Amino acid sequence: MVECQLSIHNFEEIRRYITKTLSKIELLRPESSHLTLRLLTRNGQPCGVYFCLHGPRNVRLTAIWETDANTILFYGSRGERVQKTRLLEAPTLEVQAITSWSSAA
């Protein structure tokens, strides 16, 4: 499993980084895939975001941004964890930005 560290400043950078990284796992074109996301909550409070990249042939790759641990966990099409990225500087979880992005997609 690959482990790395990264500094990200806003939600759009996280979304682009996740799309690019998931695409590399299965050699997909980011522009040919559709990204969906879902806000994760614990005890009614936001705690992260679930990302799913839908590729051709029903390929699905996922990532979870854990805001409490300040990490992004990447999973391959068979559900195995393939990468962990520790965020050195991460933006705060803005629920409004996430819900507006997911409704626009």
PyMOL commands that set and color helices and strands:
alter all, ss='L'
color gray80, all
select helices_A, chain A and resi 11-25+30-32+56-58+95-104
alter helices_A, ss='H'
color red, helices_A
select strands_A, chain A and resi 2-7+34-42+45-54+60-66+71-75+81-89
alter strands_A, ss='S'
color yellow, strands_A
deselect
rebuild
show_as cartoon
